[in-house]
Amino acid sequence: MKVAAVIINVFLPGVGTLFVGKFFAAIVQMFLYVIGLVFTFTWIGGIIGIPLCFIVWVWSIYSAVSAPD
């Protein structure tokens, strides 16, 4: 189950975390990732958007791996 969640999070950050049952973290991850994507398509993109998306992406993968069995 964790392997599937990690694979899902690689492509859709937050969805894999939702898959393992961490609902609040998943909602926060999806929200922050969308905010990061919006910033990426504005002039703030290089400063805030890209690092935010990367941090949320790594956090979502770690969150899925560290989920209890």
Buried (B, 14 or more C-beta within 10 A) or exposed (E): EBEEBBBBBEEBBBBBBBBBEBEEBBEBBBEBBBBBBEBBEEEEBEEBBBBBBEEBBEBBBEBBBEBEE
